[in-house]
């Protein structure tokens, strides 16, 4: 009986240890932006400064649910948005902290505004003008 109890405890501990954190959009809002000027392109951009809470998720495996937004006309690259396409960051209805760029492990076409959950490793972008503020690397549909 004691062995069974220890086995169950070990199984639950390993499940917690190796599972990803569920990230919500309010946690992603733990960032402030300051307008800066890109010296190479001579264009303004918003430099991110991340708070302590969101910084604890840097390079961690996380899962987040949102709406699929294509980032190119071919539908090869996507962002996951807190809001549907009509009110997403790109359409002026929200801020840059409300979208996560997906670097997918497998290329697949997704319908715009499909509400899906993805898991991957969270990276934070402070100043690269070619990426979004948050990037989910090795992203897979959950």
C-alpha positions as CSV (number, residue, x, y, z in Angstrom):
1,X,0.0,0.0,0.0
2,X,2.8,2.4,0.9
3,X,4.5,1.7,-2.5
4,X,1.3,2.6,-4.3
5,X,1.0,5.8,-2.4
6,X,4.7,6.7,-3.2
7,X,4.2,5.9,-6.8
8,X,1.1,8.1,-7.1
9,X,2.9,11.0,-5.3
10,X,5.9,10.7,-7.6
11,X,3.7,10.6,-10.7
12,X,1.8,13.7,-9.6
13,X,5.1,15.5,-8.8
14,X,6.6,14.7,-12.2
15,X,3.4,15.8,-14.0
16,X,3.6,19.2,-12.3
17,X,7.4,19.5,-12.8
18,X,7.3,18.7,-16.5
19,X,4.1,20.5,-17.5
20,X,3.9,23.9,-18.9
21,X,2.5,26.9,-17.1
22,X,-0.9,28.3,-18.3
23,X,-0.3,31.9,-19.2
24,X,-3.1,34.4,-19.3
25,X,-3.4,37.7,-21.1
26,X,-3.4,39.7,-17.9
27,X,0.0,38.4,-17.0
28,X,1.3,39.4,-20.5
29,X,0.2,43.0,-19.6
30,X,3.1,43.2,-17.1
31,X,5.1,45.3,-19.5
32,X,5.6,49.0,-20.2
33,X,6.6,50.6,-23.5
34,X,8.8,53.6,-24.2
35,X,9.0,55.1,-27.7
36,X,12.5,55.0,-29.1
37,X,14.1,55.5,-32.5
38,X,15.7,52.6,-34.5
39,X,19.0,54.0,-35.6
40,X,19.4,51.7,-38.6
41,X,15.9,52.2,-40.1
42,X,15.4,55.7,-38.6
43,X,11.9,54.6,-37.5
44,X,10.2,54.8,-34.1
45,X,9.5,51.7,-32.2
46,X,8.2,50.8,-28.7
47,X,10.9,49.4,-26.5
48,X,9.5,47.0,-23.9
49,X,10.5,46.8,-20.3
50,X,9.1,43.7,-18.7
51,X,7.9,43.4,-15.1
52,X,9.0,40.8,-12.5
53,X,5.9,38.6,-12.9
54,X,6.2,38.1,-16.7
55,X,10.0,37.9,-16.5
56,X,9.7,34.7,-14.4
57,X,8.2,33.1,-17.6
58,X,11.1,33.9,-19.8
59,X,12.3,30.8,-21.7
60,X,9.8,28.7,-19.9
61,X,7.3,26.3,-21.6
62,X,3.9,27.9,-21.4
63,X,0.4,27.5,-22.9
64,X,-1.9,30.3,-23.9
65,X,-5.3,30.5,-25.6
66,X,-6.3,33.1,-28.1
67,X,-7.5,34.0,-31.6
68,X,-5.4,33.1,-34.7
69,X,-4.3,36.2,-36.7
70,X,-2.4,35.6,-40.0
71,X,0.8,37.8,-40.2
72,X,1.3,37.3,-43.9
73,X,-1.0,37.0,-47.0
74,X,0.0,33.3,-47.5
75,X,-1.1,32.3,-44.0
76,X,2.3,30.8,-43.1
77,X,3.1,32.9,-40.0
78,X,0.6,33.7,-37.3
79,X,0.1,35.6,-34.1
80,X,-2.2,34.5,-31.3
81,X,-4.3,37.4,-30.1
82,X,-6.2,38.2,-26.9
83,X,-8.9,39.6,-29.2
84,X,-10.5,38.6,-32.5
85,X,-9.1,40.1,-35.7
86,X,-11.6,43.0,-35.7
87,X,-10.2,44.4,-32.4
88,X,-6.6,43.1,-32.4
89,X,-3.5,45.2,-32.0
90,X,-3.0,45.5,-35.7
91,X,-6.4,47.0,-36.1
92,X,-5.9,49.6,-33.4
93,X,-8.1,48.0,-30.7
94,X,-5.4,47.0,-28.2
95,X,-1.7,47.2,-27.4
96,X,1.3,45.1,-28.5
97,X,1.1,43.0,-25.3
98,X,-2.2,41.5,-26.5
99,X,-0.5,39.4,-29.3
100,X,2.1,36.6,-29.2
101,X,4.1,35.8,-32.4
102,X,4.0,32.0,-33.0
103,X,7.1,30.3,-34.4
104,X,5.4,27.0,-35.3
105,X,7.1,23.6,-35.4
106,X,4.8,22.6,-38.3
107,X,3.5,24.9,-41.0
108,X,-0.3,24.6,-41.2
109,X,-3.0,27.0,-42.3
110,X,-5.4,28.2,-39.6
111,X,-8.7,30.0,-40.1
112,X,-8.6,33.7,-38.9
113,X,-10.2,34.1,-35.5
114,X,-10.0,30.3,-34.7
115,X,-9.8,30.2,-30.8
116,X,-7.0,27.8,-30.1
117,X,-4.4,27.0,-27.4
118,X,-0.7,26.8,-28.2
119,X,2.2,25.7,-26.1
120,X,5.9,26.6,-26.6
121,X,8.8,28.4,-25.0
122,X,8.1,32.1,-24.2
123,X,10.7,34.6,-25.3
124,X,10.4,38.4,-24.7
125,X,11.5,40.9,-27.2
126,X,12.7,44.3,-25.9
127,X,13.7,46.0,-29.1
128,X,13.8,43.8,-32.2
129,X,11.6,45.7,-34.7
130,X,11.2,42.5,-36.8
131,X,9.4,40.6,-34.1
132,X,6.5,41.1,-31.8
133,X,6.9,41.8,-28.1
134,X,6.2,38.2,-27.1
135,X,7.3,35.2,-29.2
136,X,6.3,31.6,-28.6
137,X,9.1,29.4,-30.0
138,X,8.6,25.8,-31.0
139,X,4.9,26.5,-30.8
140,X,2.5,23.6,-31.2
141,X,-1.3,23.5,-31.0
142,X,-2.4,21.9,-27.8
